[in-house]
Amino acid sequence: MPLVSIRHLTAYRYRNPVALGEHRMLLRPLESYDQRLISADIAITPEPAVRRNVHDVFGNCISIARFTGRTDRLVVESRMTLDHTPEPVLDFDGAVWPAAYAPEDLPDLALSMQPQYADPAGELAAWARRFLRPLNHTGGRTQLRTLLSDMTQAIHGEFTYGTRLSGAPQAPLETLALGTGSCRDFAMLMIEAVRSLGLAARFASGYVYSASAKAGRPGPGRKGGGHTHAWARVFLPTCGWVEFDPTNGIVGNTDLVRVAIARDPRQAMPLHGTWSGLPGDDLGMDVEVEVSVEACAGTQPAPLRRVAQG
C-alpha cells in the first residue's frame, strides 16, 4: 500500500503588476477504492479575495480563486498525500468485441463513444482494427482484454515518446504519421482508436510514479514522471472504467494517481485563468513537480524525480 506524496508548484511572473481574473485549479486527486487522501492543501500567493470549491460535470474537484488588486506574480502550490492501492488487473470476465453495453448505460456513455477528431480516409479506424482477430471456424471473437492490452503495448513499443509541456494534444492522425508524441498525444490516439471500435473512452490526467513501490524495491522507470501525466480510461461492460497507459504500457492503475477524468483534454487542465495588463507583461510560467513514495510501513521513503518546467 504505497504512501504517495505530491508537491505541484506553478508560478507565473509578470514584468509589471497585472490584474488577475478568475483562476480554476484541478489539482486534488480523486478519492476512490484505490486512492485515499490523507492530506490536501493548496496555497496561493497573493491570497485570493474569494475561494470556493466545486465539482465539475465529471465529479472532479475544482478550486476557484478570485482576486482583487494587482500583482507581479501568481504562485499556486499544491501538497497532497494519499494511500495508493493499485487494484489487480481484472480478467474482464470474458468480455468480447463488439462491446455490448447495457441499454441503461448508453445515454451516459454516448458522448464518450463519439470520436472528436476527423478520420476522413479511415486511417485511424484501420489502425484500430489491426488489433481485432479474424473470426475462426469456431466463431471465436476478440477478447476485449486482448484487444486493449495489445493496443496499449503497441503504442508503447512502436512509438517514440517525447516530452512536450504545452499545447493541445496532436491529432491522432498526426501521431500516427509522425510515430512520436507526448503522453497526452498517446492517450488521445488510444482514446480515439477505441472510440472508432464503438467503445467509450475518456481522458485521465494525474501523476505517474517514477518507480514501483513493491516490497520497497525500485521498479521500472516511468515515462511522464516529473510533471503531470495523461492516459486513457475505457468503459468495459463487465467491470466498468479501466485504466490504460500507452506511454508506459500499463494495463490497470499501477503507479497511476488520478486527478482528473474528462471527455476532452481541455476539460482536465490543472490550472487556468485570466489576467489583464500590457501585452509584454507576461514573463512566463515555471512548474515544479515532486513525487515521493514509501512502499509500506518500516521502509524509507524513496524520493522520485524532481523536474522544473518552463
Secondary structure, DSSP 8 states (H G I E B T S, - for coil): --EEEEEEEEEEEEEEEEEEEEEEE--S---SSSEEEEEEEEEEES--SEEEEEE-TT--EEEEEE--SEEEEEEEEEEEEEEE-------GGG-BSS----TTTHHHHHHHHS--S--TT-HHHHHHHTTS----TT----BHHHHHHHHHHHHHHHSEE----SS----HHHHHHHSEE-HHHHHHHHHHHHHHTT--EEEEEEEE-SS--GGG------TTTTS-EEEEEEEETTTEEEEEETTTTEESSTTEEEEEEESSGGGG-SEEEEEES-GGGEEEEEEEEEEEEE-STTS--EEEEEEEE-
